Amino acid sequence: MQEYILKNNDFLVSQTDAKGTILFANDDFCEVAGYSIEELVGKPHNIVRHPDMPKAAFKNLWETVKNDKIWSGYVKNRTKNGGYYWVFATVYPIYDEVRKEKTYLSCRRKPSQKEIQEAIELYKTLR
């Protein structure tokens, strides 16, 4: 599997509804993940979920944001072509005035190699 290493100024943004369906994705997210905007919007955000990620991490993410708290953590995602990339993600629960519902805004940046190694070691202890 080929690793895509984010550039220092990459900033991936997406917005999902309460079910995890993608409502918005910015250009950086599309480019890094290898999908067009049309391929992402309307799809579940787990379209980029990598099988190496422990279910416990996403359980914690959803429990946190559904309780109106901000979640941050390291995530290994899968690209369309089967590769992967690491991000440091912060997920914000927000009320979307246009949609009149709670949505979730995820902002992601490049993590350091040290941060990735620490996440790999932590995730070995989770499932």
N, C-alpha and C positions, 0 to 999 in steps of 0.2 A: 504494500500500500504506500502510495506516494503522499508525503506530508507537504501541505501547503503552509508556508510560514508567512504570517501576516507581515505587512510592511509596518513600520513604526507609526505611520499616520493613518492606517486603516481604522475605521470606526464603523462597525456594523450595527445597524439599527433595524429592529422589526417591532411590529405591534400585533398582538393577538387578541382574540376575544376570550371569554371565560372558558371556552372549550379547547383553547390552544390553536384555533384556526388563524392562519396568517391573514392580517388585514392590510399590512404595509410592510415593505422591505426596501431599504435604501440600496443605492448602486453598489456600495462596498460589500454588503451582504450577498447580493446577487453574484458579483464577480468572484468573491472568495468561495462561495458554495457551488458555483458553476451552473446556476439556474437563471433563467430569465425571470423578470418580475411576473410575467403571466403564468409561469410554472409554479411560482410560490404562493401568490395570493389565492386564498380559498383552500389551501392545503393545510394539513396539520403541521405545526412547527416541528414535530418529531420526524418530518421528512429528512432532517439533517442529523437526527440522533445517531450517534455512533454506538454500536453494540458493546464497546468496552466501558461505556458509562454505567455506573451502578444505578439501579432503579431507586435506591435510597436517596441519591442526590436530587432526583427530580421530584420525589415524594416530598422532600424537605423544601424544595423550591416552591411547589404549589401550595403546601401548607402555609408557608410564610406569606406569599403574596395574596392568597385568599383571605388572610387575616389583616390585610391592609398594611403589611410591612414590606420593606425593601429587602430583596435577597441579592447576595453577591457570591460568586464562586467561579471555579474554573471548570470549563466544559470542553470535552473533546467532541467535535462534530464531524460528520461525514460529508464529503463533497459528492456531487452528482456522479462523478466518474469513479467513485469508490475510494478515493483518498481520504485524508482527514486534516483537520486543523484544530488548534487549541485557541481558546479565547478566555479572557477574564470577563465575565458577564455580570451586569447589574440589572435586575428586573424591578421595574417600578409599577405598582398597581395605580392606575389612574382612572378617573371617570371621564369618558369621552362624551363631550357635550353634543357632538354631532350625532353619534350613534345612540346616545342616551342610555349608556350601559358602562359597566366596569370593563376596562381592558388592561392589557399589560404591555408595557414598553420595555424592550430589552436593548441595552446598549452594551456593545462588546468591543474590547481592545486587545492588542497583542500582549500576552503575558511574557514574562522573562523565562529563560530556560530553567532557572532555579525554581520558579513558581510552578512550572509544568512538572518538574521532577517531584516536588513536594505533593502535588495533586495526584500524580501517578501512585506514589507510595500510600497516600491516604485512601485512594479508591480501591487499592488492593485489600483493604480491611473492611470495605463495604460491599453490599450486594443488594 
